[in-house]
Amino acid sequence: MKKLTFLGIETSCDETAAAVIRENDNGTADILSNVVSSQIEEHKKFGGVVPELAARAHIENIEFIIESALSESNVSINEIDGVAATAGPGLIVCLTVGLNIGKSIAAFAQKPFIGVNHLEGHALSPGLDEKINFPYLLLLISGGHTQYLIVKNINEYEQLGTTIDDALGEAFDKTSKMLDLGYPGGPNVEKFAKLGDENFFKLPEPIIHKAGCNLSFAGLKTAVLRESKKIIGDRKLKYNLAASFQKTTINILCKKTRKAVKMFLEKTQVKDFCFVVAGGVAANNSIRENILKLSKELKFKAIFPDIKFCGDNAAMIAWTGIQRFKKNLFNKIDIPAKSRWPLDSKAPYMKGPGLKL
């Protein structure tokens, strides 16, 4: 039986990426190429992503990145079975660049086109390296999203909990900015936390005893801001605060994961299951170590994508394209870019004032 080969394109935020992926005999992927062009230097002086600058960089780089991915894979456009491009969620001005060129390539080469939900890309990303059985529990932690979901199958998701305010990645980035640790925030907070005393500051764990496995990070971020104003110029205290912030986020994740596991077991009755942690923040080694400890205690298998597949990349988009192709989940060429696109369309929108928990 022919093994499917897909070109994937990703431009949802500030990475311009293209990859060629082929499924192999054991149900995982052969990564024929995975090219990612980061825009960290362009956005560093602003301390965050500037959408218009990101979109311009995508336009300048996308053609070269796709050509590089095809060249590295030794696969021509005519030899691929389909094209997958991120259609959302993300920054519309950025999404449009990759989505439009993906549609153009598919139309020109007369190949099937699949507009991929970026979150589904993260959800399925561990499958690039390891075959995982459905259903499994997913913790998706990134710059824009923090949520627990049951992954029932391709295109079938049930949200168990989500952040009611900031995403975890955003909290890391804002903490880095407040402590002047540099951009990108997440990796720098992790780096400098190693130099500090994680027990020095007592920081809040918002909604930790209520709201099921929903999460909140705004109050924690405000507490970091308050403490940061008292320690201007004191490098040691700055590192202590970074360490205390990271430890607090890990405490929150571990406590909420216990609740999510309980909910998953009640809903699925599946005892031998995998807990997948994916998204950009899943690259944090301290988070990985603590989730692994918890997995041993609660007797589930914890799975993380390879570090290179935690951040935004096109390999996971191509892989998701292959999985959707096999389920006949194609898209019309006029699929629009979407800034918001939840995996569970029935889940309540959990952000905003007046929220009852």
C-alpha positions as CSV (number, residue, x, y, z in Angstrom):
1,M,0.0,0.0,0.0
2,K,1.3,3.4,-1.0
3,K,2.6,5.6,1.9
4,L,1.2,9.1,1.8
5,T,3.6,12.1,1.4
6,F,2.4,15.6,2.3
7,L,3.8,19.1,2.1
8,G,3.0,21.1,5.2
9,I,3.1,24.9,5.6
10,E,2.9,26.9,8.9
11,T,2.7,30.7,9.3
12,S,0.3,31.2,12.2
13,C,2.6,33.5,14.2
14,D,6.3,34.3,13.9
15,E,7.8,31.1,12.4
16,T,7.9,30.5,8.7
17,A,7.9,26.8,8.2
18,A,7.6,24.1,5.6
19,A,8.1,20.3,5.8
20,V,7.7,17.2,3.8
21,I,6.4,14.2,5.7
22,R,5.8,10.6,4.7
23,E,4.1,8.0,6.8
24,N,6.0,4.8,7.4
25,D,5.1,1.2,8.1
26,N,4.9,1.4,11.9
27,G,2.3,4.2,11.9
28,T,4.7,7.1,12.6
29,A,6.4,9.5,10.3
30,D,9.5,9.8,8.2
31,I,10.6,13.4,8.4
32,L,12.0,14.0,4.9
33,S,12.5,17.7,5.7
34,N,11.5,20.2,8.4
35,V,12.6,23.8,7.7
36,V,11.8,26.5,10.2
37,S,12.8,30.2,9.9
38,S,12.5,32.0,13.2
39,Q,11.8,35.7,13.5
40,I,13.2,36.1,17.1
41,E,15.7,38.8,16.1
42,E,13.1,40.9,14.3
43,H,10.8,41.0,17.3
44,K,13.3,41.0,20.2
45,K,13.5,44.8,20.4
46,F,9.8,45.0,20.8
47,G,9.6,42.2,23.5
48,G,6.9,40.4,21.6
49,V,5.5,39.6,18.1
50,V,4.5,42.6,15.9
51,P,1.9,41.1,13.5
52,E,2.6,43.4,10.6
53,L,6.4,42.7,10.8
54,A,5.8,39.0,11.1
55,A,3.5,38.9,8.0
56,R,6.1,40.8,6.0
57,A,8.8,38.4,7.0
58,H,6.6,35.5,6.0
59,I,6.0,37.0,2.6
60,E,9.8,37.5,2.1
61,N,10.7,34.0,3.3
62,I,7.9,31.6,2.4
63,E,8.9,30.8,-1.2
64,F,12.5,30.1,-0.2
65,I,11.5,28.0,2.8
66,I,9.1,25.8,0.7
67,E,11.7,25.3,-2.0
68,S,14.3,24.4,0.7
69,A,11.9,21.8,2.2
70,L,11.2,20.2,-1.2
71,S,14.9,20.2,-2.2
72,E,16.0,18.7,1.1
73,S,13.3,15.9,0.9
74,N,14.2,15.0,-2.7
75,V,10.5,15.1,-3.4
76,S,8.9,17.2,-6.2
77,I,5.5,18.8,-6.1
78,N,4.2,16.2,-8.5
79,E,5.2,13.4,-6.2
80,I,3.4,14.7,-3.1
81,D,-0.1,13.4,-2.3
82,G,-1.5,16.6,-0.8
83,V,-0.8,20.0,0.7
84,A,-1.7,21.0,4.3
85,A,-1.4,24.5,5.6
86,T,-2.4,26.1,8.9
87,A,-5.7,27.9,8.6
88,G,-6.0,28.9,12.2
89,P,-6.0,29.9,15.0
90,G,-3.4,32.6,14.9
91,L,-2.7,36.1,13.6
92,I,-4.9,36.6,10.5
93,V,-2.2,38.6,8.6
94,C,0.3,35.8,9.2
95,L,-2.0,32.8,8.6
96,T,-3.1,34.3,5.2
97,V,0.4,34.1,3.8
98,G,0.9,30.4,4.3
99,L,-2.7,29.5,3.6
100,N,-2.8,31.3,0.3
101,I,0.4,29.9,-1.0
102,G,-0.7,26.4,0.1
103,K,-3.9,26.7,-1.8
104,S,-2.1,28.0,-4.8
105,I,0.4,25.1,-4.9
106,A,-2.5,22.6,-4.4
107,A,-4.6,24.1,-7.2
108,F,-1.6,24.4,-9.6
109,A,-0.5,20.8,-9.0
110,Q,-4.0,19.5,-8.8
111,K,-3.5,18.0,-5.3
112,P,-5.9,17.7,-2.4
113,F,-5.8,20.6,0.0
114,I,-6.3,20.5,3.8
115,G,-6.6,23.5,6.0
116,V,-5.2,22.4,9.4
117,N,-6.2,23.6,12.8
118,H,-2.9,24.5,14.4
119,L,-4.1,23.1,17.7
120,E,-4.8,19.7,16.1
121,G,-1.3,19.9,14.8
122,H,0.0,20.2,18.4
123,A,-2.4,17.5,19.6
124,L,-1.2,15.0,17.0
125,S,2.5,16.0,17.1
126,P,3.8,13.2,19.3
127,G,2.5,10.8,16.7
128,L,5.4,11.9,14.5
129,D,7.7,9.7,16.7
130,E,5.5,7.4,18.6
131,K,2.2,5.5,17.7
132,I,-0.4,6.5,20.3
133,N,-3.8,4.9,20.8
134,F,-7.0,6.8,21.1
135,P,-8.4,8.0,23.3
136,Y,-5.7,9.9,25.2
137,L,-5.6,12.9,27.5
138,L,-4.0,16.1,26.2
139,L,-2.5,19.1,28.0
140,L,-1.9,21.7,25.3
141,I,0.3,24.5,26.6
142,S,1.5,27.2,24.3
143,G,1.7,31.0,24.0
144,G,-2.0,31.3,23.1
145,H,-3.6,28.3,24.6
146,T,-3.7,26.2,27.8
147,Q,-6.3,23.5,27.9
148,Y,-7.0,19.9,28.8
149,L,-8.8,17.8,26.2
150,I,-9.8,14.2,25.5
151,V,-8.5,13.3,22.1
152,K,-11.0,10.7,21.0
153,N,-9.9,10.5,17.4
154,I,-8.8,12.7,14.5
155,N,-11.2,15.6,14.4
156,E,-12.9,14.5,17.7
157,Y,-12.1,16.4,20.8
158,E,-13.7,17.1,24.2
159,Q,-12.5,20.0,26.3
160,L,-12.2,19.2,30.0
161,G,-10.7,22.5,31.1
162,T,-9.1,25.7,29.8
163,T,-7.5,28.9,31.0
164,I,-10.1,31.5,31.9
165,D,-7.6,34.3,31.2
166,D,-3.9,34.1,30.1
167,A,-2.3,31.2,28.4
168,L,0.7,29.7,30.3
169,G,3.1,30.7,27.5
170,E,1.8,34.3,27.7
171,A,2.4,34.3,31.5
172,F,6.0,33.1,31.0
173,D,6.6,35.8,28.3
174,K,5.1,38.6,30.5
175,T,7.1,37.4,33.5
176,S,10.3,37.5,31.4
177,K,9.4,41.1,30.3
178,M,8.6,42.3,33.8
179,L,12.0,40.9,35.0
180,D,13.8,42.1,32.0
181,L,15.1,38.6,31.2
182,G,14.9,39.0,27.4
183,Y,12.9,37.6,24.5
184,P,11.7,34.9,23.9
185,G,10.3,34.8,27.4
186,G,9.6,31.1,28.1
187,P,13.2,29.8,27.5
188,N,14.7,32.7,29.4
189,V,12.6,32.3,32.5
190,E,13.5,28.6,32.6
191,K,17.2,29.4,32.1
192,F,17.4,32.0,34.9
193,A,15.1,30.1,37.2
194,K,17.9,27.6,37.6
195,L,20.0,30.3,39.2
196,G,17.3,31.2,41.8
197,D,15.6,29.9,45.0
198,E,12.2,28.6,43.9
199,N,10.9,28.8,47.5
200,F,11.9,32.4,48.1
201,F,8.6,34.0,47.0
202,K,5.1,32.7,48.0
203,L,3.0,33.3,44.9
204,P,-0.8,32.7,44.5
205,E,-2.3,29.7,42.7
206,P,-5.6,31.1,41.4
207,I,-8.8,29.0,41.3
208,I,-6.7,26.0,42.4
209,H,-9.5,24.4,44.5
210,K,-12.4,25.2,42.3
211,A,-13.5,25.2,38.6
212,G,-12.5,21.6,37.9
213,C,-9.4,21.6,35.7
214,N,-9.9,25.1,34.4
215,L,-6.9,27.3,35.0
216,S,-6.1,30.9,35.7
217,F,-2.7,32.7,35.4
218,A,-3.7,36.4,35.5
219,G,-3.5,36.7,39.3
220,L,-0.1,35.0,39.4
221,K,1.1,37.4,36.7
222,T,-0.1,40.4,38.7
223,A,1.7,39.0,41.8
224,V,4.9,38.8,39.8
225,L,4.4,42.4,38.7
226,R,3.9,43.6,42.2
227,E,7.1,41.8,43.5
228,S,9.1,42.8,40.5
229,K,8.6,46.5,41.3
230,K,10.3,45.9,44.7
231,I,13.5,44.3,43.4
232,I,14.7,46.6,40.7
233,G,18.4,46.1,40.1
234,D,18.8,43.1,42.5
235,R,19.8,40.3,40.1
236,K,19.6,37.5,42.8
237,L,16.0,38.5,43.7
238,K,15.1,38.6,40.1
239,Y,16.3,35.0,39.6
240,N,14.5,34.0,42.8
241,L,11.2,35.5,41.4
242,A,11.7,33.7,38.1
243,A,12.3,30.4,39.9
244,S,9.3,30.9,42.3
245,F,7.1,31.8,39.3
246,Q,8.1,28.6,37.4
247,K,7.6,26.4,40.5
248,T,4.1,27.9,41.1
249,T,3.1,27.2,37.5
250,I,4.3,23.6,37.9
251,N,2.3,23.3,41.1
252,I,-0.8,24.5,39.4
253,L,-0.3,22.2,36.4
254,C,0.3,19.1,38.6
255,K,-2.8,19.8,40.8
256,K,-5.0,20.5,37.8
257,T,-3.6,17.5,36.0
258,R,-4.8,15.3,38.9
259,K,-8.3,16.6,38.4
260,A,-8.1,16.2,34.6
261,V,-6.9,12.6,34.9
262,K,-9.9,11.9,37.3
263,M,-12.3,13.4,34.8
264,F,-10.7,11.5,31.9
265,L,-11.1,8.2,33.7
266,E,-14.7,8.9,34.7
267,K,-15.6,9.8,31.1
268,T,-13.7,7.1,29.1
269,Q,-13.3,4.2,31.6
270,V,-10.0,3.7,29.9
271,K,-7.4,2.8,32.6
272,D,-4.3,2.2,30.4
273,F,-4.0,5.6,28.7
274,C,-1.4,8.1,27.6
275,F,-1.2,11.7,28.8
276,V,0.2,13.9,26.0
277,V,1.8,17.3,26.8
278,A,2.2,19.4,23.7
279,G,2.8,22.9,22.5
280,G,5.6,25.4,22.9
281,V,5.7,25.3,26.7
282,A,6.0,21.5,26.6
283,A,9.7,22.2,25.8
284,N,10.2,23.3,29.4
285,N,12.3,20.6,31.1
286,S,11.2,21.4,34.6
287,I,7.6,20.9,33.6
288,R,8.5,17.6,31.8
289,E,10.3,16.3,34.9
290,N,7.4,17.1,37.2
291,I,4.8,15.6,34.9
292,L,6.9,12.5,34.6
293,K,7.0,12.2,38.4
294,L,3.2,12.6,38.6
295,S,2.8,10.0,35.9
296,K,4.7,7.4,38.0
297,E,2.5,8.2,41.0
298,L,-0.8,8.1,39.1
299,K,0.3,5.2,36.8
300,F,-0.2,6.8,33.4
301,K,2.2,7.1,30.5
302,A,3.4,10.7,29.9
303,I,4.4,11.5,26.3
304,F,6.0,14.7,25.0
305,P,6.8,15.6,21.4
306,D,10.5,15.9,20.5
307,I,11.7,19.4,21.5
308,K,11.9,20.4,17.9
309,F,8.2,19.6,17.4
310,C,7.0,21.5,20.5
311,G,7.2,25.0,19.0
312,D,5.4,26.0,15.8
313,N,6.6,23.8,12.9
314,A,5.3,22.4,9.6
315,A,6.0,18.8,10.3
316,M,3.0,18.5,12.6
317,I,0.9,20.3,10.0
318,A,1.9,17.9,7.3
319,W,1.3,15.0,9.6
320,T,-2.2,16.2,10.5
321,G,-2.9,16.7,6.8
322,I,-2.0,13.0,6.3
323,Q,-4.3,11.9,9.2
324,R,-7.2,14.0,7.9
325,F,-6.6,12.8,4.3
326,K,-7.0,9.2,5.5
327,K,-10.4,10.1,7.1
328,N,-11.5,11.9,3.9
329,L,-11.5,15.2,5.7
330,F,-10.6,17.5,2.8
331,N,-11.2,21.2,2.5
332,K,-12.5,23.3,-0.3
333,I,-10.0,25.7,-1.7
334,D,-11.9,28.7,-0.2
335,I,-11.4,27.7,3.4
336,P,-10.8,31.0,5.3
337,A,-8.1,31.9,7.8
338,K,-9.5,31.9,11.4
339,S,-8.1,33.8,14.3
340,R,-10.1,31.7,16.8
341,W,-10.8,28.0,16.1
342,P,-11.4,25.8,19.1
343,L,-10.8,22.0,18.9
344,D,-14.1,21.4,20.7
345,S,-16.7,23.6,19.1
346,K,-19.2,22.8,21.8
347,A,-17.0,23.9,24.7
348,P,-18.1,27.1,26.4
349,Y,-16.0,30.2,25.8
350,M,-14.3,30.7,29.1
351,K,-12.8,34.2,29.0
352,G,-14.2,37.5,30.1
353,P,-15.7,39.3,33.1
354,G,-18.7,37.8,34.9
355,L,-17.5,34.3,34.4
356,K,-19.1,31.8,36.8
357,L,-16.7,29.1,38.1
